[in-house]
Amino acid sequence: MVRDHWKFTAPPFDGSLEPGHFYCGTPQEEALARLEWLVEERQRFGLVVAAEGCGKSHLGAMAARRIGGLGAEVALLSLRGLTAGDWIEMLLERLPLDALSRGEAVRPWQKLENRLRENTLMERTTALLFDDVDHAPTDALDGIMRLISAAEPRYARTVVIATTTPEGFARLPSGIRQRAAVRIELMPWSEDDVTGFLARSIRRVGGDEEIFSTDAAATLARFAGGVPRVVSQLAQLALVAAAGDGLTKVDAATVERTWRELAPSCGLAAAAVERPVLQVDDDEADAVPAVNPHVRVVRRLWG
């Protein structure tokens, strides 16, 4: 009913992590620029910190593509739900090893180190992206610690990027927190970002990008707190409600009614999100800068 009513070719807000569905709002633009800086400056480790629903997994998928475009060999692995011993085998599966290297009778860690050495000798960066590092088993945390701290030449062109929630950041080993060259806090979207996201998503599926009125977009941004996941869910529900009422536009009243009547029954919690507070030890306050001084000009360089 919804697709027919609005004449969409596909659902505009399906929550897909496909690159074509990625919307680069202001927080995402800044985060990607800093991650590119991390690679180009050959820094060893960076952390992306974002509340649930703010798009860190989608950002990680897009970062893998952007960093790959810089000539790096990239592997992306979610550590959520893995048990001890799984992570390194799954990481190796994501690296383009040849059949001989993959079948070599050596320990998995030795295979990984061999690949890092090969890329270093070819002056090619290896970028390892770990999503949900706060859910990693202990052996994965130990492995990441070695990757970001070992001084051997084989690690000279290895870059590690990890994502976590603010709560998960506080649970990470202090050695990992302290070694981040840059910590990127992925904030919720502004009203302008939400408006742009709505228009782009609807245009992508062949709809009228002005289906959401200016007031409707502003109301949706306010109720969703700028959290991308909640923005998508509320926008989809508002489209359903407006189609059911036979409207040709989604107005602010429909968005508000949708939130009050439908959102709670669909599990959407109130989404007012404040700037995340990262709990760190006193002696770490200066060790993990939220904004590396050298990154202050990144947006101008990439603008």
C-alpha positions as a Markdown table, in Angstrom:
| # | Residue | x | y | z |
|---|---|---|---|---|
| 1 | Met | 0.0 | 0.0 | 0.0 |
| 2 | Val | 2.7 | 2.5 | 1.0 |
| 3 | Arg | 4.8 | 2.0 | -2.1 |
| 4 | Asp | 1.8 | 2.2 | -4.4 |
| 5 | His | 0.5 | 5.3 | -2.7 |
| 6 | Trp | 3.8 | 7.2 | -2.9 |
| 7 | Lys | 4.9 | 5.6 | -6.2 |
| 8 | Phe | 8.2 | 4.3 | -4.7 |
| 9 | Thr | 10.3 | 1.8 | -6.6 |
| 10 | Ala | 11.6 | 0.4 | -3.2 |
| 11 | Pro | 11.3 | 1.1 | 0.5 |
| 12 | Pro | 13.1 | 4.3 | 1.2 |
| 13 | Phe | 13.9 | 3.6 | 4.9 |
| 14 | Asp | 14.7 | -0.1 | 5.1 |
| 15 | Gly | 17.7 | 0.3 | 7.4 |
| 16 | Ser | 20.0 | -1.4 | 4.9 |
| 17 | Leu | 23.8 | -1.0 | 5.3 |
| 18 | Glu | 24.3 | -1.0 | 1.6 |
| 19 | Pro | 26.8 | 1.8 | 0.5 |
| 20 | Gly | 24.1 | 3.3 | -1.8 |
| 21 | His | 21.9 | 3.8 | 1.3 |
| 22 | Phe | 24.6 | 5.7 | 3.2 |
| 23 | Tyr | 23.8 | 9.3 | 4.0 |
| 24 | Cys | 26.8 | 11.4 | 4.7 |
| 25 | Gly | 25.5 | 13.9 | 7.3 |
| 26 | Thr | 27.8 | 16.4 | 9.0 |
| 27 | Pro | 28.9 | 14.0 | 11.7 |
| 28 | Gln | 29.7 | 11.3 | 9.1 |
| 29 | Glu | 31.6 | 13.7 | 6.9 |
| 30 | Glu | 33.8 | 14.7 | 9.8 |
| 31 | Ala | 34.3 | 11.1 | 10.9 |
| 32 | Leu | 35.3 | 9.9 | 7.5 |
| 33 | Ala | 37.8 | 12.8 | 7.0 |
| 34 | Arg | 39.5 | 12.0 | 10.3 |
| 35 | Leu | 39.7 | 8.3 | 9.5 |
| 36 | Glu | 41.3 | 9.1 | 6.1 |
| 37 | Trp | 43.7 | 11.3 | 8.0 |
| 38 | Leu | 44.5 | 8.4 | 10.3 |
| 39 | Val | 45.5 | 6.3 | 7.2 |
| 40 | Glu | 47.4 | 9.0 | 5.3 |
| 41 | Glu | 49.4 | 9.9 | 8.4 |
| 42 | Arg | 50.1 | 6.2 | 9.2 |
| 43 | Gln | 48.7 | 6.4 | 12.6 |
| 44 | Arg | 48.3 | 3.0 | 14.3 |
| 45 | Phe | 44.9 | 3.2 | 16.0 |
| 46 | Gly | 41.7 | 5.2 | 16.0 |
| 47 | Leu | 38.4 | 4.8 | 17.9 |
| 48 | Val | 34.9 | 5.7 | 16.8 |
| 49 | Val | 32.5 | 6.2 | 19.7 |
| 50 | Ala | 28.8 | 6.4 | 19.0 |
| 51 | Ala | 25.5 | 5.8 | 20.9 |
| 52 | Glu | 23.3 | 2.9 | 19.7 |
| 53 | Gly | 21.5 | 3.9 | 16.5 |
| 54 | Cys | 23.9 | 6.6 | 15.5 |
| 55 | Gly | 25.2 | 4.6 | 12.6 |
| 56 | Lys | 28.7 | 3.4 | 13.6 |
| 57 | Ser | 28.3 | 0.1 | 11.7 |
| 58 | His | 27.2 | 1.9 | 8.6 |
| 59 | Leu | 30.0 | 4.3 | 9.0 |
| 60 | Gly | 32.4 | 1.4 | 9.3 |
| 61 | Ala | 31.2 | -0.1 | 6.0 |
| 62 | Met | 31.6 | 3.2 | 4.2 |
| 63 | Ala | 35.0 | 3.8 | 5.8 |
| 64 | Ala | 36.2 | 0.5 | 4.4 |
| 65 | Arg | 35.3 | 1.6 | 0.9 |
| 66 | Arg | 36.8 | 5.1 | 1.3 |
| 67 | Ile | 40.0 | 3.8 | 2.8 |
| 68 | Gly | 40.2 | 1.1 | 0.2 |
| 69 | Gly | 40.0 | 3.9 | -2.4 |
| 70 | Leu | 43.2 | 5.3 | -0.9 |
| 71 | Gly | 45.0 | 2.1 | -1.9 |
| 72 | Ala | 44.8 | 0.2 | 1.4 |
| 73 | Glu | 44.0 | -3.4 | 1.8 |
| 74 | Val | 40.9 | -3.4 | 4.1 |
| 75 | Ala | 39.2 | -6.0 | 6.2 |
| 76 | Leu | 36.0 | -5.3 | 8.2 |
| 77 | Leu | 34.9 | -7.6 | 11.0 |
| 78 | Ser | 32.1 | -7.2 | 13.6 |
| 79 | Leu | 33.2 | -8.7 | 16.9 |
| 80 | Arg | 29.7 | -8.9 | 18.3 |
| 81 | Gly | 28.6 | -12.4 | 19.2 |
| 82 | Leu | 32.0 | -14.0 | 18.6 |
| 83 | Thr | 33.4 | -16.6 | 20.9 |
| 84 | Ala | 37.0 | -17.0 | 21.9 |
| 85 | Gly | 39.2 | -18.3 | 19.1 |
| 86 | Asp | 36.8 | -17.2 | 16.3 |
| 87 | Trp | 38.0 | -13.7 | 15.5 |
| 88 | Ile | 41.3 | -14.3 | 13.8 |
| 89 | Glu | 40.1 | -17.0 | 11.5 |
| 90 | Met | 37.2 | -14.8 | 10.5 |
| 91 | Leu | 39.6 | -11.9 | 9.9 |
| 92 | Leu | 41.8 | -14.0 | 7.7 |
| 93 | Glu | 38.7 | -14.9 | 5.6 |
| 94 | Arg | 38.3 | -11.3 | 4.9 |
| 95 | Leu | 41.8 | -10.8 | 3.6 |
| 96 | Pro | 42.6 | -11.7 | 0.0 |
| 97 | Leu | 45.1 | -14.5 | 0.8 |
| 98 | Asp | 46.2 | -16.7 | -2.1 |
| 99 | Ala | 45.4 | -20.5 | -1.8 |
| 100 | Leu | 49.0 | -21.3 | -0.8 |
| 101 | Ser | 49.1 | -18.8 | 2.0 |
| 102 | Arg | 45.6 | -19.8 | 3.2 |
| 103 | Gly | 46.5 | -23.5 | 3.3 |
| 104 | Glu | 49.9 | -23.0 | 4.9 |
| 105 | Ala | 50.4 | -25.2 | 8.0 |
| 106 | Val | 51.1 | -22.3 | 10.4 |
| 107 | Arg | 49.2 | -20.7 | 13.3 |
| 108 | Pro | 46.4 | -18.2 | 12.2 |
| 109 | Trp | 48.3 | -15.4 | 13.9 |
| 110 | Gln | 51.4 | -16.3 | 11.9 |
| 111 | Lys | 49.3 | -16.1 | 8.7 |
| 112 | Leu | 48.1 | -12.6 | 9.7 |
| 113 | Glu | 51.6 | -11.4 | 10.5 |
| 114 | Asn | 52.9 | -12.8 | 7.2 |
| 115 | Arg | 50.2 | -10.8 | 5.3 |
| 116 | Leu | 51.0 | -7.6 | 7.2 |
| 117 | Arg | 54.7 | -8.1 | 6.4 |
| 118 | Glu | 53.9 | -8.7 | 2.7 |
| 119 | Asn | 51.9 | -5.5 | 2.5 |
| 120 | Thr | 54.6 | -3.5 | 4.4 |
| 121 | Leu | 57.2 | -4.7 | 1.9 |
| 122 | Met | 55.0 | -3.6 | -0.9 |
| 123 | Glu | 54.4 | -0.2 | 0.9 |
| 124 | Arg | 50.7 | -0.9 | 1.1 |
| 125 | Thr | 48.7 | -0.1 | 4.1 |
| 126 | Thr | 46.6 | -2.8 | 5.8 |
| 127 | Ala | 43.5 | -1.3 | 7.5 |
| 128 | Leu | 41.7 | -3.6 | 9.9 |
| 129 | Leu | 38.2 | -2.3 | 11.0 |
| 130 | Phe | 36.7 | -3.9 | 14.1 |
| 131 | Asp | 33.0 | -3.1 | 14.7 |
| 132 | Asp | 31.6 | -3.5 | 18.2 |
| 133 | Val | 35.0 | -3.8 | 19.9 |
| 134 | Asp | 33.2 | -3.5 | 23.2 |
| 135 | His | 31.6 | -6.9 | 22.6 |
| 136 | Ala | 34.9 | -8.6 | 21.7 |
| 137 | Pro | 36.1 | -11.8 | 23.4 |
| 138 | Thr | 39.2 | -11.4 | 25.5 |
| 139 | Asp | 41.5 | -13.0 | 23.0 |
| 140 | Ala | 40.4 | -10.5 | 20.3 |
| 141 | Leu | 41.2 | -7.6 | 22.7 |
| 142 | Asp | 44.6 | -9.1 | 23.3 |
| 143 | Gly | 45.2 | -9.5 | 19.6 |
| 144 | Ile | 44.1 | -5.9 | 18.9 |
| 145 | Met | 46.4 | -4.7 | 21.7 |
| 146 | Arg | 49.3 | -6.4 | 20.0 |
| 147 | Leu | 48.4 | -5.0 | 16.6 |
| 148 | Ile | 48.3 | -1.4 | 17.9 |
| 149 | Ser | 51.3 | -1.6 | 20.2 |
| 150 | Ala | 53.9 | -4.0 | 18.6 |
| 151 | Ala | 57.0 | -2.2 | 17.4 |
| 152 | Glu | 58.2 | -4.8 | 14.8 |
| 153 | Pro | 58.6 | -3.4 | 11.3 |
| 154 | Arg | 55.9 | -5.8 | 10.0 |
| 155 | Tyr | 53.3 | -3.5 | 11.7 |
| 156 | Ala | 54.7 | -0.3 | 10.3 |
| 157 | Arg | 51.8 | 0.1 | 7.7 |
| 158 | Thr | 49.0 | -1.4 | 9.8 |
| 159 | Val | 46.1 | 0.8 | 10.8 |
| 160 | Val | 43.4 | -0.4 | 13.2 |
| 161 | Ile | 40.0 | 1.3 | 13.6 |
| 162 | Ala | 37.5 | 0.1 | 16.2 |
| 163 | Thr | 34.0 | 1.2 | 17.0 |
| 164 | Thr | 32.3 | 1.2 | 20.4 |
| 165 | Thr | 29.4 | 2.8 | 22.4 |
| 166 | Pro | 30.2 | 5.3 | 25.1 |
| 167 | Glu | 29.3 | 2.7 | 27.7 |
| 168 | Gly | 31.5 | 0.2 | 26.0 |
| 169 | Phe | 34.4 | 2.6 | 25.8 |
| 170 | Ala | 34.6 | 2.7 | 29.5 |
| 171 | Arg | 34.8 | -1.1 | 29.7 |
| 172 | Leu | 37.7 | -1.4 | 27.2 |
| 173 | Pro | 41.2 | -2.1 | 28.6 |
| 174 | Ser | 43.0 | 1.1 | 29.5 |
| 175 | Gly | 45.9 | 0.2 | 27.2 |
| 176 | Ile | 43.6 | 0.2 | 24.2 |
| 177 | Arg | 41.9 | 3.5 | 25.2 |
| 178 | Gln | 45.3 | 5.2 | 25.8 |
| 179 | Arg | 46.7 | 4.2 | 22.4 |
| 180 | Ala | 44.1 | 5.8 | 20.2 |
| 181 | Ala | 45.7 | 8.5 | 18.1 |
| 182 | Val | 42.3 | 10.0 | 17.5 |
| 183 | Arg | 38.9 | 9.4 | 19.1 |
| 184 | Ile | 35.9 | 10.3 | 17.0 |
| 185 | Glu | 32.6 | 10.9 | 18.7 |
| 186 | Leu | 29.8 | 10.3 | 16.1 |
| 187 | Met | 27.0 | 12.7 | 17.1 |
| 188 | Pro | 23.3 | 12.6 | 16.2 |
| 189 | Trp | 22.1 | 14.5 | 13.1 |
| 190 | Ser | 21.1 | 18.1 | 13.1 |
| 191 | Glu | 17.8 | 19.2 | 11.7 |
| 192 | Asp | 19.4 | 20.0 | 8.4 |
| 193 | Asp | 21.0 | 16.6 | 8.3 |
| 194 | Val | 17.6 | 14.9 | 8.9 |
| 195 | Thr | 16.0 | 17.1 | 6.2 |
| 196 | Gly | 18.7 | 16.1 | 3.7 |
| 197 | Phe | 18.5 | 12.4 | 4.6 |
| 198 | Leu | 14.7 | 12.3 | 4.1 |
| 199 | Ala | 14.9 | 14.1 | 0.7 |
| 200 | Arg | 17.8 | 11.9 | -0.5 |
| 201 | Ser | 16.2 | 8.6 | 0.6 |
| 202 | Ile | 12.9 | 9.4 | -1.1 |
| 203 | Arg | 14.6 | 10.7 | -4.2 |
| 204 | Arg | 16.6 | 7.4 | -4.4 |
| 205 | Val | 13.4 | 5.4 | -4.7 |
| 206 | Gly | 11.8 | 7.7 | -7.3 |
| 207 | Gly | 9.5 | 9.7 | -4.9 |
| 208 | Asp | 8.9 | 13.4 | -4.5 |
| 209 | Glu | 11.7 | 14.6 | -2.2 |
| 210 | Glu | 9.3 | 17.2 | -0.7 |
| 211 | Ile | 6.9 | 14.5 | 0.6 |
| 212 | Phe | 7.9 | 15.6 | 4.1 |
| 213 | Ser | 7.1 | 19.2 | 4.6 |
| 214 | Thr | 9.7 | 21.5 | 6.2 |
| 215 | Asp | 7.7 | 21.5 | 9.5 |
| 216 | Ala | 7.3 | 17.7 | 9.3 |
| 217 | Ala | 11.1 | 17.2 | 8.9 |
| 218 | Ala | 11.8 | 19.5 | 11.8 |
| 219 | Thr | 9.2 | 17.7 | 14.0 |
| 220 | Leu | 10.6 | 14.3 | 13.1 |
| 221 | Ala | 14.2 | 15.5 | 13.9 |
| 222 | Arg | 13.0 | 16.7 | 17.3 |
| 223 | Phe | 11.2 | 13.5 | 18.3 |
| 224 | Ala | 13.9 | 11.2 | 16.9 |
| 225 | Gly | 16.6 | 13.2 | 18.6 |
| 226 | Gly | 18.6 | 13.1 | 15.4 |
| 227 | Val | 19.4 | 9.4 | 15.9 |
| 228 | Pro | 19.7 | 8.0 | 12.4 |
| 229 | Arg | 18.1 | 4.6 | 13.2 |
| 230 | Val | 15.1 | 6.3 | 15.0 |
| 231 | Val | 14.8 | 8.9 | 12.2 |
| 232 | Ser | 14.5 | 6.0 | 9.6 |
| 233 | Gln | 11.9 | 4.1 | 11.7 |
| 234 | Leu | 9.8 | 7.1 | 12.5 |
| 235 | Ala | 9.9 | 8.3 | 8.9 |
| 236 | Gln | 8.7 | 4.9 | 7.7 |
| 237 | Leu | 5.8 | 4.9 | 10.2 |
| 238 | Ala | 4.8 | 8.4 | 9.3 |
| 239 | Leu | 4.7 | 7.4 | 5.6 |
| 240 | Val | 2.4 | 4.5 | 6.5 |
| 241 | Ala | 0.1 | 6.8 | 8.6 |
| 242 | Ala | -0.1 | 9.5 | 5.9 |
| 243 | Ala | -0.8 | 6.9 | 3.2 |
| 244 | Gly | -3.6 | 5.4 | 5.4 |
| 245 | Asp | -5.1 | 8.9 | 5.7 |
| 246 | Gly | -4.9 | 9.4 | 1.9 |
| 247 | Leu | -2.6 | 12.4 | 2.3 |
| 248 | Thr | -0.3 | 13.7 | -0.5 |
| 249 | Lys | 2.2 | 15.1 | 1.9 |
| 250 | Val | 3.5 | 14.1 | 5.3 |
| 251 | Asp | 2.8 | 17.1 | 7.7 |
| 252 | Ala | 4.0 | 17.8 | 11.2 |
| 253 | Ala | 0.7 | 16.7 | 12.8 |
| 254 | Thr | 1.0 | 13.3 | 11.2 |
| 255 | Val | 4.6 | 12.9 | 12.4 |
| 256 | Glu | 3.6 | 13.9 | 16.0 |
| 257 | Arg | 0.6 | 11.6 | 15.9 |
| 258 | Thr | 2.7 | 8.8 | 14.6 |
| 259 | Trp | 5.2 | 9.2 | 17.4 |
| 260 | Arg | 2.6 | 9.4 | 20.1 |
| 261 | Glu | 0.3 | 6.6 | 18.9 |
| 262 | Leu | 2.5 | 4.2 | 16.9 |
| 263 | Ala | 6.1 | 4.6 | 17.9 |
| 264 | Pro | 5.8 | 3.2 | 21.5 |
| 265 | Ser | 4.0 | 0.1 | 20.3 |
| 266 | Cys | 6.8 | -0.5 | 17.8 |
| 267 | Gly | 9.5 | -0.3 | 20.4 |
| 268 | Leu | 10.8 | 3.2 | 19.6 |
| 269 | Ala | 12.1 | 4.7 | 22.8 |
| 270 | Ala | 12.4 | 8.4 | 23.4 |
| 271 | Ala | 15.5 | 9.4 | 21.5 |
| 272 | Ala | 16.7 | 12.6 | 23.1 |
| 273 | Val | 20.5 | 12.1 | 22.9 |
| 274 | Glu | 23.0 | 14.2 | 24.7 |
| 275 | Arg | 26.7 | 14.4 | 23.9 |
| 276 | Pro | 28.1 | 11.1 | 25.1 |
| 277 | Val | 30.1 | 11.3 | 28.3 |
| 278 | Leu | 33.1 | 9.0 | 28.1 |
| 279 | Gln | 34.3 | 7.7 | 31.5 |
| 280 | Val | 38.1 | 7.5 | 31.6 |
| 281 | Asp | 40.6 | 7.3 | 34.4 |
| 282 | Asp | 42.2 | 10.6 | 35.5 |
| 283 | Asp | 45.6 | 9.7 | 34.1 |
| 284 | Glu | 44.0 | 9.0 | 30.7 |
| 285 | Ala | 42.3 | 12.4 | 30.3 |
| 286 | Asp | 45.1 | 13.7 | 28.1 |
| 287 | Ala | 46.1 | 10.4 | 26.6 |
| 288 | Val | 43.0 | 9.9 | 24.4 |
| 289 | Pro | 42.2 | 13.3 | 22.8 |
| 290 | Ala | 38.6 | 13.6 | 21.5 |
| 291 | Val | 40.0 | 15.8 | 18.7 |
| 292 | Asn | 43.7 | 15.4 | 17.7 |
| 293 | Pro | 45.2 | 18.9 | 17.1 |
| 294 | His | 46.3 | 17.9 | 13.6 |
| 295 | Val | 42.7 | 17.0 | 12.7 |
| 296 | Arg | 41.2 | 20.4 | 13.3 |
| 297 | Val | 41.8 | 21.4 | 9.6 |
| 298 | Val | 40.7 | 18.1 | 8.1 |
| 299 | Arg | 37.3 | 19.3 | 7.1 |
| 300 | Arg | 38.8 | 22.3 | 5.3 |
| 301 | Leu | 41.3 | 20.1 | 3.5 |
| 302 | Trp | 38.6 | 17.7 | 2.3 |
| 303 | Gly | 35.8 | 20.3 | 1.7 |
